[in-house]
Amino acid sequence: MEIKIFSAQGESIIDSLLSSNQCIECILSQHHDGYAHITCKLDAKQKRIAYNRNRHGEIYCCSRDSKTTNLFKAEVQTTIYSIKSLVDLYEKVRQYAVSESSARVNRVIHNLKSINAHAMQDLYALVPQDQLVKNIRENSNIVEAAIKQNSRQAALTFFKMAKLNLSIKAEFSIYEKLLQGNVKLEKRKTNIRDVIMIVMYMFFNDFNEKDVYIDVENYYEKVNIDFESFQVAIYHIIENAAKYIAPNTNASIKFRIEKNIQYVIFEMTSLYIHPDEEKAIFNEGYSGLWAKRLNQAGKGIGMYRARRLIELNKGSLSIEAGEVIMKQNGAEYANNRFIITLPIG
């Protein structure tokens, strides 16, 4: 049975009619005492129609002639009695959707504000803001002098700005592709090692501060991917690695092809992942147990986002968690592998 239900306020709750406006006009013009038997003007089939209402809303029904009149009327009566429950459920779902959408938009706004604050902090650490305010006409000279006197800090600030810029790009990409559902992929043949290296250099200082050396295997094969979404996925994976990798260790990124599947394998000694966590880590809002214990937990969205974006590229992201091999600063570490798979072609 095809139906359309309106709440008492006139809001459409359910609509499965073949052609909503035409069907409603037909039902209103042809029903007698709430029911009628007609030849449909849209598909020329014999159908039963009905209209009914109560204080909670109104219902328009249309059904093929395969049902008996008594059975059709019984279904209509059951549905009209259910309007209140359906309206209540619709309102709860609507409120949840609005709340969830608002929460996600607010998260993006919060993240952008946080990124902007970090950018301003890093820039003014290189050139104090009060110097610029007091000597507006000499701003260019002041900045130039600061760069010459602190060339090392200036270089590090450049990398920080590049990373923060990619963070902003990531937030916009996530909002458009995951939150709004505006999935517009522009796939082209790309060397995935190049994408990884573009992201890697932005985290150079993060790994350097931990005395971590990462060996990225040479690779020249190309895969059909959407550059923007894949780059943001890699950003979240490497950001996660930079945060949870063990200091004074080596890591590697390797590539291989098997049975028309491209594998990208990140191997590192990072915080131990309990077996129960292996799937949960990809859930939105989940943070690992050791990350929480060390007060290093973020918002639990990085790996969730990475997997979703790789899935948009018809790929997958998985974890092979290792056993504990070392303890450092009160934390347990294991040899973990993060594996991306992508179809060839």
Summary of the structure (lengths in Angstrom):
residues: 345
radius of gyration: 29.3
end to end distance: 44.4
largest distance: 91.0
contacts: 1017
relative contact order: 0.07
helix: 51%
strand: 26%
